[in-house]
Amino acid sequence: MTARPLLPLLLFALLATPSRASMGSRPETPPPSPANPAPEASEDKKSARQEAEGWYNDAYDAVTKAKEALAAEKPDTKKAQKLFKKAIDRATDALQIDKTYYEALNLQGFAWRKLGDYPKSLDAYAACLRIQPDYAPAREYYGQALLESGDREGAEAQLAWLKKLKADDLAKQLEDAIAAAPATDDGKTGKATKDKDAKSKPETKDTGATGEGQR
């Protein structure tokens, strides 16, 4: 007598339960909308800064190899020249992605300086320092480039900046270079601006390390 009332309830429960096939045909969560992509996709994609850093690292490696070519027992100036030009190109690639990449501008200034193109070197350093005025390595490099191009007063202005920034080691290096440079009657250094022939030859001087690992 007690079993009969249970039958209608069992039949109702079976009809109300969805089949296993219908459950398996539906996703557990809704797909992401185009405006809200899955986190995995955004994590795998490189940021613009990371891409720029990749180009900068290539440029830095090229400068390092160029210095090694010049420091070899038989200096290979042609190889060094090609590597400095490669460094400039790779730094340009980095700057096309991130125009504020002041380290890339500093590296370009160094490479142009070693190629003997002082106008381009000075422009690159100036652009770097417009973005990051307190970047001490660029101040020291800029001072060296100014000194080598015949602008002693400009080099001394960079020395004053380095002292203001309390970059004592860099200030000492530039100060020693200024002291060692012979002065002419007009107060400028005896090292005149490089002629056109010098622009095609990388310099082999001054190969110590600074904040960028170059000199």
C-alpha positions in Angstrom: 0.0 0.0 0.0 2.8 2.4 0.7 4.7 1.7 -2.6 2.0 3.0 -4.9 2.2 6.8 -4.1 6.0 6.6 -4.8 5.6 5.6 -8.5 4.2 9.0 -9.8 7.0 10.8 -8.0 9.7 8.6 -9.5 8.3 9.1 -13.0 8.2 12.9 -12.5 11.9 12.9 -11.3 13.0 11.0 -14.4 11.2 13.4 -16.8 12.6 16.5 -15.1 16.3 15.3 -15.2 18.2 16.4 -18.5 19.9 13.7 -20.5 23.7 13.2 -20.4 23.9 13.9 -24.1 22.4 17.3 -23.7 24.8 18.2 -20.8 27.8 17.2 -22.8 26.8 19.4 -25.7 27.0 22.6 -23.8 30.3 24.4 -22.8 30.9 24.8 -19.0 31.6 28.5 -19.4 30.6 31.0 -22.1 33.3 31.8 -24.7 35.1 35.2 -24.3 33.8 38.1 -26.3 36.1 39.8 -28.8 36.3 42.8 -26.5 37.4 40.6 -23.6 40.0 38.1 -25.0 41.1 35.1 -23.1 44.0 35.8 -20.6 46.2 33.2 -22.3 46.2 35.1 -25.6 47.3 38.4 -24.0 50.0 36.8 -21.9 51.6 35.1 -24.9 51.8 38.3 -26.9 55.0 40.4 -26.4 54.6 43.9 -25.2 55.9 46.7 -27.3 58.6 47.5 -24.7 59.8 43.9 -24.7 60.1 43.9 -28.5 62.1 47.2 -28.3 64.3 45.7 -25.7 65.1 42.8 -28.0 66.3 45.2 -30.7 68.3 47.1 -28.1 70.0 43.9 -26.9 71.0 43.1 -30.4 72.5 46.6 -30.8 74.4 46.2 -27.5 75.8 42.9 -28.6 76.9 44.4 -31.9 78.8 47.2 -30.1 80.4 44.6 -27.8 81.6 42.6 -30.8 82.9 45.7 -32.5 85.0 46.6 -29.4 86.4 43.1 -29.4 87.3 43.4 -33.1 89.2 46.6 -32.3 90.9 45.1 -29.2 92.1 42.0 -31.0 95.8 41.5 -31.6 95.2 42.4 -35.2 92.4 45.0 -35.0 89.8 44.5 -37.7 88.5 48.0 -38.3 86.3 47.0 -41.2 84.5 44.4 -39.1 84.1 46.9 -36.3 82.7 49.5 -38.7 80.0 47.1 -39.9 79.1 46.1 -36.4 78.8 49.7 -35.3 76.5 50.4 -38.2 74.5 47.3 -37.3 74.2 48.6 -33.8 72.8 51.9 -35.1 70.2 50.1 -37.2 69.1 47.9 -34.4 68.8 50.8 -32.0 66.7 52.6 -34.7 64.4 49.6 -34.8 64.0 49.8 -31.0 63.2 53.6 -31.2 60.6 53.0 -33.9 58.7 50.9 -31.4 59.4 53.1 -28.3 60.5 56.7 -29.1 61.3 57.3 -25.4 64.0 54.6 -25.3 66.8 56.9 -24.2 69.3 54.1 -23.7 69.0 53.3 -27.4 69.8 56.9 -28.3 72.8 56.8 -26.0 74.0 53.7 -27.7 73.6 55.3 -31.1 75.6 58.3 -29.9 78.4 56.0 -28.9 78.4 54.1 -32.2 78.3 57.3 -34.3 81.2 58.6 -32.3 83.2 55.5 -32.9 82.5 55.8 -36.6 83.8 59.4 -36.5 80.5 61.1 -37.3 80.4 63.7 -34.5 77.3 65.7 -35.7 75.1 62.5 -35.6 76.7 61.4 -32.3 76.1 64.7 -30.6 72.5 64.8 -31.9 71.8 61.3 -30.5 73.2 62.3 -27.1 71.3 65.5 -27.0 68.0 63.6 -27.9 68.7 61.1 -25.2 69.2 63.8 -22.6 66.1 65.7 -23.6 64.2 62.6 -22.6 66.2 61.7 -19.5 68.3 64.8 -18.4 69.8 63.0 -15.3 71.1 60.0 -17.3 74.7 60.2 -16.1 76.3 57.8 -18.6 75.0 59.9 -21.5 76.3 63.1 -19.9 79.8 61.6 -19.7 79.7 60.2 -23.2 78.3 63.5 -24.5 81.1 65.4 -22.8 83.7 63.0 -24.4 82.2 63.6 -27.8 82.1 67.3 -27.4 85.7 67.3 -26.2 86.8 65.2 -29.2 85.0 67.5 -31.6 86.8 70.5 -30.2 84.2 71.9 -27.8 86.0 72.1 -24.5 83.4 74.5 -22.9 80.6 72.0 -23.8 82.5 69.2 -22.2 83.0 71.3 -19.1 79.2 71.9 -19.0 78.6 68.2 -19.0 81.2 67.8 -16.2 79.2 70.3 -14.1 76.1 68.2 -14.7 77.9 65.0 -13.6 79.0 66.7 -10.4 75.5 68.0 -9.8 74.2 64.4 -10.2 76.9 63.2 -7.8 78.2 60.7 -10.5 81.7 60.9 -9.1 83.3 58.1 -11.1 82.0 59.4 -14.4 82.9 63.0 -13.5 86.4 61.9 -12.7 86.8 60.2 -16.1 85.6 63.2 -18.0 87.6 65.6 -15.8 90.8 63.6 -16.6 90.0 63.7 -20.3 89.5 67.5 -20.2 92.7 67.9 -18.3 94.7 65.8 -20.8 93.3 67.6 -23.8 95.7 70.4 -25.0 94.1 73.8 -25.2 94.6 76.2 -28.1 94.7 80.0 -27.9 90.9 80.2 -28.3 90.4 78.1 -25.3 89.1 75.1 -27.2 90.8 71.7 -27.3 93.5 71.0 -29.8 91.5 68.1 -31.1 89.6 69.6 -33.9 86.3 68.3 -35.4 87.0 65.3 -37.5 87.2 65.7 -41.3 85.2 63.7 -43.7 87.8 60.9 -44.0 87.7 60.3 -40.3 84.0 59.7 -40.4 84.5 56.5 -42.3 86.9 55.1 -39.6 85.9 53.8 -36.2 88.0 55.1 -33.3 90.1 52.7 -31.3 90.7 54.9 -28.3 89.1 55.0 -24.9 87.9 51.4 -24.5 87.2 51.4 -20.7 83.8 50.5 -19.2 81.2 52.9 -17.9 77.5 52.6 -17.2 76.8 51.2 -20.6 79.8 48.9 -20.7 81.4 51.1 -23.4 83.6 54.1 -23.5 
